[in-house]
Amino acid sequence: LPAGYGRMKPDLVTYGSLVRGSNLVSGCKVLSGTSVASPVVAGAVALLA
């Protein structure tokens, strides 16, 4: 997508609400927030680099 001065910049969005994660007690837990979305974004950025 065009940004200032003709540069290209990616816009990246991901899920971060009601994501199933692991839990030591019950085996599974529903999580929400930036701590859930951050690893997905970090992985996508690593693939872009």
CHARMM-style PDB file with segment names, atoms N, HN, CA, C and O in Angstrom:
ATOM      1  N   LEU     1       0.839  -1.185   0.000  1.00  0.00      PROA
ATOM      2  CA  LEU     1       0.000   0.000   0.000  1.00  0.00      PROA
ATOM      3  C   LEU     1       0.876   1.238   0.000  1.00  0.00      PROA
ATOM      4  O   LEU     1       1.882   1.283   0.707  1.00  0.00      PROA
ATOM      5  N   PRO     2       0.511   2.236  -0.777  1.00  0.00      PROA
ATOM      6  CA  PRO     2       1.338   3.444  -0.841  1.00  0.00      PROA
ATOM      7  C   PRO     2       1.353   4.198   0.480  1.00  0.00      PROA
ATOM      8  O   PRO     2       0.327   4.341   1.144  1.00  0.00      PROA
ATOM      9  N   ALA     3       2.515   4.669   0.840  1.00  0.00      PROA
ATOM     10  HN  ALA     3       3.348   4.553   0.301  1.00  0.00      PROA
ATOM     11  CA  ALA     3       2.680   5.540   2.000  1.00  0.00      PROA
ATOM     12  C   ALA     3       3.341   6.820   1.498  1.00  0.00      PROA
ATOM     13  O   ALA     3       3.513   6.995   0.292  1.00  0.00      PROA
ATOM     14  N   GLY     4       3.705   7.698   2.392  1.00  0.00      PROA
ATOM     15  HN  GLY     4       3.565   7.556   3.372  1.00  0.00      PROA
ATOM     16  CA  GLY     4       4.332   8.944   1.984  1.00  0.00      PROA
ATOM     17  C   GLY     4       5.585   8.740   1.149  1.00  0.00      PROA
ATOM     18  O   GLY     4       6.319   7.777   1.369  1.00  0.00      PROA
ATOM     19  N   TYR     5       5.840   9.618   0.206  1.00  0.00      PROA
ATOM     20  HN  TYR     5       5.243  10.401   0.028  1.00  0.00      PROA
ATOM     21  CA  TYR     5       7.034   9.614  -0.639  1.00  0.00      PROA
ATOM     22  C   TYR     5       7.141   8.376  -1.522  1.00  0.00      PROA
ATOM     23  O   TYR     5       8.250   7.972  -1.873  1.00  0.00      PROA
ATOM     24  N   GLY     6       6.024   7.769  -1.888  1.00  0.00      PROA
ATOM     25  HN  GLY     6       5.124   8.098  -1.603  1.00  0.00      PROA
ATOM     26  CA  GLY     6       6.036   6.638  -2.798  1.00  0.00      PROA
ATOM     27  C   GLY     6       6.499   5.322  -2.195  1.00  0.00      PROA
ATOM     28  O   GLY     6       6.649   4.338  -2.919  1.00  0.00      PROA
ATOM     29  N   ARG     7       6.729   5.279  -0.890  1.00  0.00      PROA
ATOM     30  HN  ARG     7       6.607   6.078  -0.302  1.00  0.00      PROA
ATOM     31  CA  ARG     7       7.163   4.032  -0.257  1.00  0.00      PROA
ATOM     32  C   ARG     7       5.990   3.064  -0.145  1.00  0.00      PROA
ATOM     33  O   ARG     7       4.827   3.467  -0.140  1.00  0.00      PROA
ATOM     34  N   MET     8       6.320   1.792  -0.057  1.00  0.00      PROA
ATOM     35  HN  MET     8       7.265   1.465  -0.062  1.00  0.00      PROA
ATOM     36  CA  MET     8       5.301   0.776   0.173  1.00  0.00      PROA
ATOM     37  C   MET     8       5.375   0.350   1.637  1.00  0.00      PROA
ATOM     38  O   MET     8       6.464   0.180   2.186  1.00  0.00      PROA
ATOM     39  N   LYS     9       4.223   0.180   2.260  1.00  0.00      PROA
ATOM     40  HN  LYS     9       3.339   0.318   1.814  1.00  0.00      PROA
ATOM     41  CA  LYS     9       4.209  -0.286   3.648  1.00  0.00      PROA
ATOM     42  C   LYS     9       3.127  -1.351   3.790  1.00  0.00      PROA
ATOM     43  O   LYS     9       2.034  -1.200   3.244  1.00  0.00      PROA
ATOM     44  N   PRO    10       3.417  -2.413   4.510  1.00  0.00      PROA
ATOM     45  CA  PRO    10       2.381  -3.435   4.712  1.00  0.00      PROA
ATOM     46  C   PRO    10       1.475  -3.085   5.891  1.00  0.00      PROA
ATOM     47  O   PRO    10       1.931  -2.527   6.889  1.00  0.00      PROA
ATOM     48  N   ASP    11       0.216  -3.410   5.771  1.00  0.00      PROA
ATOM     49  HN  ASP    11      -0.154  -3.864   4.961  1.00  0.00      PROA
ATOM     50  CA  ASP    11      -0.716  -3.364   6.897  1.00  0.00      PROA
ATOM     51  C   ASP    11      -0.952  -4.805   7.318  1.00  0.00      PROA
ATOM     52  O   ASP    11      -1.265  -5.657   6.488  1.00  0.00      PROA
ATOM     53  N   LEU    12      -0.805  -5.069   8.579  1.00  0.00      PROA
ATOM     54  HN  LEU    12      -0.550  -4.377   9.254  1.00  0.00      PROA
ATOM     55  CA  LEU    12      -0.908  -6.434   9.074  1.00  0.00      PROA
ATOM     56  C   LEU    12      -1.879  -6.468  10.239  1.00  0.00      PROA
ATOM     57  O   LEU    12      -1.723  -5.720  11.204  1.00  0.00      PROA
ATOM     58  N   VAL    13      -2.877  -7.329  10.155  1.00  0.00      PROA
ATOM     59  HN  VAL    13      -3.004  -7.937   9.371  1.00  0.00      PROA
ATOM     60  CA  VAL    13      -3.830  -7.507  11.252  1.00  0.00      PROA
ATOM     61  C   VAL    13      -3.933  -8.995  11.563  1.00  0.00      PROA
ATOM     62  O   VAL    13      -3.639  -9.835  10.713  1.00  0.00      PROA
ATOM     63  N   THR    14      -4.346  -9.310  12.763  1.00  0.00      PROA
ATOM     64  HN  THR    14      -4.585  -8.627  13.454  1.00  0.00      PROA
ATOM     65  CA  THR    14      -4.503 -10.703  13.165  1.00  0.00      PROA
ATOM     66  C   THR    14      -5.575 -10.818  14.242  1.00  0.00      PROA
ATOM     67  O   THR    14      -6.074  -9.816  14.755  1.00  0.00      PROA
ATOM     68  N   TYR    15      -5.906 -12.021  14.562  1.00  0.00      PROA
ATOM     69  HN  TYR    15      -5.501 -12.835  14.145  1.00  0.00      PROA
ATOM     70  CA  TYR    15      -6.889 -12.291  15.608  1.00  0.00      PROA
ATOM     71  C   TYR    15      -6.254 -12.110  16.981  1.00  0.00      PROA
ATOM     72  O   TYR    15      -5.042 -12.266  17.124  1.00  0.00      PROA
ATOM     73  N   GLY    16      -7.032 -11.792  17.965  1.00  0.00      PROA
ATOM     74  HN  GLY    16      -8.017 -11.665  17.849  1.00  0.00      PROA
ATOM     75  CA  GLY    16      -6.518 -11.632  19.319  1.00  0.00      PROA
ATOM     76  C   GLY    16      -7.611 -11.791  20.356  1.00  0.00      PROA
ATOM     77  O   GLY    16      -7.471 -11.342  21.493  1.00  0.00      PROA
ATOM     78  N   SER    17      -8.697 -12.430  19.961  1.00  0.00      PROA
ATOM     79  HN  SER    17      -8.811 -12.795  19.037  1.00  0.00      PROA
ATOM     80  CA  SER    17      -9.828 -12.574  20.866  1.00  0.00      PROA
ATOM     81  C   SER    17     -10.371 -13.997  20.787  1.00  0.00      PROA
ATOM     82  O   SER    17     -10.540 -14.550  19.700  1.00  0.00      PROA
ATOM     83  N   LEU    18     -10.638 -14.575  21.940  1.00  0.00      PROA
ATOM     84  HN  LEU    18     -10.500 -14.126  22.823  1.00  0.00      PROA
ATOM     85  CA  LEU    18     -11.214 -15.920  22.033  1.00  0.00      PROA
ATOM     86  C   LEU    18     -10.358 -16.967  21.321  1.00  0.00      PROA
ATOM     87  O   LEU    18     -10.874 -17.777  20.551  1.00  0.00      PROA
ATOM     88  N   VAL    19      -9.049 -16.948  21.580  1.00  0.00      PROA
ATOM     89  HN  VAL    19      -8.629 -16.290  22.205  1.00  0.00      PROA
ATOM     90  CA  VAL    19      -8.102 -17.898  21.000  1.00  0.00      PROA
ATOM     91  C   VAL    19      -7.841 -18.994  22.028  1.00  0.00      PROA
ATOM     92  O   VAL    19      -7.593 -18.700  23.197  1.00  0.00      PROA
ATOM     93  N   ARG    20      -7.893 -20.242  21.605  1.00  0.00      PROA
ATOM     94  HN  ARG    20      -8.094 -20.481  20.655  1.00  0.00      PROA
ATOM     95  CA  ARG    20      -7.633 -21.351  22.530  1.00  0.00      PROA
ATOM     96  C   ARG    20      -6.137 -21.517  22.732  1.00  0.00      PROA
ATOM     97  O   ARG    20      -5.360 -21.540  21.777  1.00  0.00      PROA
ATOM     98  N   GLY    21      -5.753 -21.631  23.997  1.00  0.00      PROA
ATOM     99  HN  GLY    21      -6.385 -21.612  24.772  1.00  0.00      PROA
ATOM    100  CA  GLY    21      -4.362 -21.848  24.356  1.00  0.00      PROA
ATOM    101  C   GLY    21      -4.251 -22.970  25.372  1.00  0.00      PROA
ATOM    102  O   GLY    21      -5.257 -23.506  25.835  1.00  0.00      PROA
ATOM    103  N   SER    22      -3.032 -23.318  25.710  1.00  0.00      PROA
ATOM    104  HN  SER    22      -2.214 -22.883  25.333  1.00  0.00      PROA
ATOM    105  CA  SER    22      -2.825 -24.419  26.654  1.00  0.00      PROA
ATOM    106  C   SER    22      -2.864 -23.925  28.097  1.00  0.00      PROA
ATOM    107  O   SER    22      -2.557 -22.768  28.386  1.00  0.00      PROA
ATOM    108  N   ASN    23      -3.245 -24.823  28.987  1.00  0.00      PROA
ATOM    109  HN  ASN    23      -3.495 -25.763  28.753  1.00  0.00      PROA
ATOM    110  CA  ASN    23      -3.339 -24.530  30.409  1.00  0.00      PROA
ATOM    111  C   ASN    23      -2.891 -25.778  31.167  1.00  0.00      PROA
ATOM    112  O   ASN    23      -3.328 -26.884  30.847  1.00  0.00      PROA
ATOM    113  N   LEU    24      -2.032 -25.615  32.160  1.00  0.00      PROA
ATOM    114  HN  LEU    24      -1.677 -24.717  32.420  1.00  0.00      PROA
ATOM    115  CA  LEU    24      -1.519 -26.764  32.909  1.00  0.00      PROA
ATOM    116  C   LEU    24      -2.601 -27.501  33.682  1.00  0.00      PROA
ATOM    117  O   LEU    24      -2.525 -28.720  33.838  1.00  0.00      PROA
ATOM    118  N   VAL    25      -3.605 -26.785  34.168  1.00  0.00      PROA
ATOM    119  HN  VAL    25      -3.666 -25.795  34.042  1.00  0.00      PROA
ATOM    120  CA  VAL    25      -4.627 -27.399  35.014  1.00  0.00      PROA
ATOM    121  C   VAL    25      -5.696 -28.108  34.184  1.00  0.00      PROA
ATOM    122  O   VAL    25      -5.950 -29.296  34.381  1.00  0.00      PROA
ATOM    123  N   SER    26      -6.319 -27.382  33.260  1.00  0.00      PROA
ATOM    124  HN  SER    26      -6.113 -26.417  33.101  1.00  0.00      PROA
ATOM    125  CA  SER    26      -7.439 -27.959  32.511  1.00  0.00      PROA
ATOM    126  C   SER    26      -7.060 -28.394  31.101  1.00  0.00      PROA
ATOM    127  O   SER    26      -7.879 -28.992  30.404  1.00  0.00      PROA
ATOM    128  N   GLY    27      -5.838 -28.108  30.669  1.00  0.00      PROA
ATOM    129  HN  GLY    27      -5.172 -27.623  31.236  1.00  0.00      PROA
ATOM    130  CA  GLY    27      -5.396 -28.517  29.338  1.00  0.00      PROA
ATOM    131  C   GLY    27      -5.700 -27.509  28.252  1.00  0.00      PROA
ATOM    132  O   GLY    27      -5.002 -27.468  27.239  1.00  0.00      PROA
ATOM    133  N   CYS    28      -6.733 -26.688  28.441  1.00  0.00      PROA
ATOM    134  HN  CYS    28      -7.300 -26.721  29.264  1.00  0.00      PROA
ATOM    135  CA  CYS    28      -7.140 -25.736  27.405  1.00  0.00      PROA
ATOM    136  C   CYS    28      -7.753 -24.505  28.071  1.00  0.00      PROA
ATOM    137  O   CYS    28      -8.452 -24.615  29.079  1.00  0.00      PROA
ATOM    138  N   LYS    29      -7.486 -23.341  27.500  1.00  0.00      PROA
ATOM    139  HN  LYS    29      -6.918 -23.251  26.681  1.00  0.00      PROA
ATOM    140  CA  LYS    29      -8.003 -22.093  28.057  1.00  0.00      PROA
ATOM    141  C   LYS    29      -8.247 -21.114  26.912  1.00  0.00      PROA
ATOM    142  O   LYS    29      -7.486 -21.091  25.944  1.00  0.00      PROA
ATOM    143  N   VAL    30      -9.289 -20.316  27.013  1.00  0.00      PROA
ATOM    144  HN  VAL    30      -9.907 -20.334  27.798  1.00  0.00      PROA
ATOM    145  CA  VAL    30      -9.576 -19.285  26.016  1.00  0.00      PROA
ATOM    146  C   VAL    30      -8.873 -18.002  26.437  1.00  0.00      PROA
ATOM    147  O   VAL    30      -9.034 -17.538  27.565  1.00  0.00      PROA
ATOM    148  N   LEU    31      -8.095 -17.434  25.524  1.00  0.00      PROA
ATOM    149  HN  LEU    31      -7.965 -17.811  24.607  1.00  0.00      PROA
ATOM    150  CA  LEU    31      -7.304 -16.242  25.802  1.00  0.00      PROA
ATOM    151  C   LEU    31      -7.707 -15.104  24.879  1.00  0.00      PROA
ATOM    152  O   LEU    31      -8.238 -15.339  23.793  1.00  0.00      PROA
ATOM    153  N   SER    32      -7.457 -13.873  25.305  1.00  0.00      PROA
ATOM    154  HN  SER    32      -7.025 -13.683  26.187  1.00  0.00      PROA
ATOM    155  CA  SER    32      -7.712 -12.690  24.488  1.00  0.00      PROA
ATOM    156  C   SER    32      -6.677 -11.629  24.805  1.00  0.00      PROA
ATOM    157  O   SER    32      -6.118 -11.608  25.901  1.00  0.00      PROA
ATOM    158  N   GLY    33      -6.421 -10.749  23.851  1.00  0.00      PROA
ATOM    159  HN  GLY    33      -6.875 -10.766  22.960  1.00  0.00      PROA
ATOM    160  CA  GLY    33      -5.549  -9.606  24.091  1.00  0.00      PROA
ATOM    161  C   GLY    33      -4.325  -9.579  23.199  1.00  0.00      PROA
ATOM    162  O   GLY    33      -4.137 -10.435  22.335  1.00  0.00      PROA
ATOM    163  N   THR    34      -3.495  -8.566  23.433  1.00  0.00      PROA
ATOM    164  HN  THR    34      -3.648  -7.871  24.135  1.00  0.00      PROA
ATOM    165  CA  THR    34      -2.301  -8.385  22.607  1.00  0.00      PROA
ATOM    166  C   THR    34      -1.268  -9.479  22.841  1.00  0.00      PROA
ATOM    167  O   THR    34      -0.459  -9.761  21.958  1.00  0.00      PROA
ATOM    168  N   SER    35      -1.284 -10.099  24.017  1.00  0.00      PROA
ATOM    169  HN  SER    35      -1.942  -9.870  24.735  1.00  0.00      PROA
ATOM    170  CA  SER    35      -0.326 -11.178  24.271  1.00  0.00      PROA
ATOM    171  C   SER    35      -0.636 -12.405  23.421  1.00  0.00      PROA
ATOM    172  O   SER    35       0.235 -13.253  23.229  1.00  0.00      PROA
ATOM    173  N   VAL    36      -1.845 -12.512  22.917  1.00  0.00      PROA
ATOM    174  HN  VAL    36      -2.552 -11.822  23.074  1.00  0.00      PROA
ATOM    175  CA  VAL    36      -2.211 -13.593  22.007  1.00  0.00      PROA
ATOM    176  C   VAL    36      -1.864 -13.204  20.572  1.00  0.00      PROA
ATOM    177  O   VAL    36      -1.401 -14.045  19.801  1.00  0.00      PROA
ATOM    178  N   ALA    37      -2.080 -11.956  20.209  1.00  0.00      PROA
ATOM    179  HN  ALA    37      -2.457 -11.274  20.835  1.00  0.00      PROA
ATOM    180  CA  ALA    37      -1.856 -11.501  18.842  1.00  0.00      PROA
ATOM    181  C   ALA    37      -0.381 -11.262  18.528  1.00  0.00      PROA
ATOM    182  O   ALA    37       0.038 -11.453  17.386  1.00  0.00      PROA
ATOM    183  N   SER    38       0.407 -10.854  19.504  1.00  0.00      PROA
ATOM    184  HN  SER    38       0.067 -10.698  20.432  1.00  0.00      PROA
ATOM    185  CA  SER    38       1.815 -10.497  19.263  1.00  0.00      PROA
ATOM    186  C   SER    38       2.645 -11.613  18.641  1.00  0.00      PROA
ATOM    187  O   SER    38       3.391 -11.337  17.702  1.00  0.00      PROA
ATOM    188  N   PRO    39       2.559 -12.855  19.106  1.00  0.00      PROA
ATOM    189  CA  PRO    39       3.358 -13.904  18.470  1.00  0.00      PROA
ATOM    190  C   PRO    39       2.986 -14.149  17.008  1.00  0.00      PROA
ATOM    191  O   PRO    39       3.849 -14.490  16.200  1.00  0.00      PROA
ATOM    192  N   VAL    40       1.722 -13.979  16.666  1.00  0.00      PROA
ATOM    193  HN  VAL    40       1.020 -13.702  17.322  1.00  0.00      PROA
ATOM    194  CA  VAL    40       1.293 -14.158  15.280  1.00  0.00      PROA
ATOM    195  C   VAL    40       1.898 -13.068  14.401  1.00  0.00      PROA
ATOM    196  O   VAL    40       2.387 -13.349  13.307  1.00  0.00      PROA
ATOM    197  N   VAL    41       1.866 -11.831  14.877  1.00  0.00      PROA
ATOM    198  HN  VAL    41       1.469 -11.603  15.766  1.00  0.00      PROA
ATOM    199  CA  VAL    41       2.448 -10.712  14.129  1.00  0.00      PROA
ATOM    200  C   VAL    41       3.958 -10.888  14.004  1.00  0.00      PROA
ATOM    201  O   VAL    41       4.517 -10.651  12.933  1.00  0.00      PROA
ATOM    202  N   ALA    42       4.621 -11.295  15.074  1.00  0.00      PROA
ATOM    203  HN  ALA    42       4.166 -11.487  15.944  1.00  0.00      PROA
ATOM    204  CA  ALA    42       6.071 -11.498  15.032  1.00  0.00      PROA
ATOM    205  C   ALA    42       6.443 -12.567  14.012  1.00  0.00      PROA
ATOM    206  O   ALA    42       7.422 -12.409  13.282  1.00  0.00      PROA
ATOM    207  N   GLY    43       5.687 -13.637  13.954  1.00  0.00      PROA
ATOM    208  HN  GLY    43       4.892 -13.766  14.548  1.00  0.00      PROA
ATOM    209  CA  GLY    43       5.947 -14.684  12.968  1.00  0.00      PROA
ATOM    210  C   GLY    43       5.740 -14.205  11.547  1.00  0.00      PROA
ATOM    211  O   GLY    43       6.521 -14.543  10.658  1.00  0.00      PROA
ATOM    212  N   ALA    44       4.691 -13.417  11.320  1.00  0.00      PROA
ATOM    213  HN  ALA    44       4.057 -13.142  12.042  1.00  0.00      PROA
ATOM    214  CA  ALA    44       4.432 -12.884   9.982  1.00  0.00      PROA
ATOM    215  C   ALA    44       5.529 -11.925   9.547  1.00  0.00      PROA
ATOM    216  O   ALA    44       5.953 -11.952   8.391  1.00  0.00      PROA
ATOM    217  N   VAL    45       5.992 -11.082  10.456  1.00  0.00      PROA
ATOM    218  HN  VAL    45       5.649 -11.060  11.395  1.00  0.00      PROA
ATOM    219  CA  VAL    45       7.072 -10.142  10.138  1.00  0.00      PROA
ATOM    220  C   VAL    45       8.359 -10.902   9.833  1.00  0.00      PROA
ATOM    221  O   VAL    45       9.109 -10.514   8.938  1.00  0.00      PROA
ATOM    222  N   ALA    46       8.619 -11.973  10.564  1.00  0.00      PROA
ATOM    223  HN  ALA    46       8.010 -12.288  11.292  1.00  0.00      PROA
ATOM    224  CA  ALA    46       9.811 -12.786  10.300  1.00  0.00      PROA
ATOM    225  C   ALA    46       9.752 -13.395   8.903  1.00  0.00      PROA
ATOM    226  O   ALA    46      10.779 -13.502   8.233  1.00  0.00      PROA
ATOM    227  N   LEU    47       8.571 -13.791   8.460  1.00  0.00      PROA
ATOM    228  HN  LEU    47       7.736 -13.704   9.005  1.00  0.00      PROA
ATOM    229  CA  LEU    47       8.430 -14.340   7.116  1.00  0.00      PROA
ATOM    230  C   LEU    47       8.603 -13.270   6.041  1.00  0.00      PROA
ATOM    231  O   LEU    47       9.061 -13.571   4.939  1.00  0.00      PROA
ATOM    232  N   LEU    48       8.242 -12.024   6.351  1.00  0.00      PROA
ATOM    233  HN  LEU    48       7.870 -11.780   7.247  1.00  0.00      PROA
ATOM    234  CA  LEU    48       8.400 -10.923   5.393  1.00  0.00      PROA
ATOM    235  C   LEU    48       9.851 -10.485   5.255  1.00  0.00      PROA
ATOM    236  O   LEU    48      10.250  -9.984   4.204  1.00  0.00      PROA
ATOM    237  N   ALA    49      10.642 -10.669   6.307  1.00  0.00      PROA
ATOM    238  HN  ALA    49      10.317 -11.076   7.161  1.00  0.00      PROA
ATOM    239  CA  ALA    49      12.027 -10.173   6.316  1.00  0.00      PROA
ATOM    240  C   ALA    49      12.942 -11.008   5.450  1.00  0.00      PROA
ATOM    241  OT1 ALA    49      14.134 -10.720   5.353  1.00  0.00      PROA
TER     242      ALA     49
END
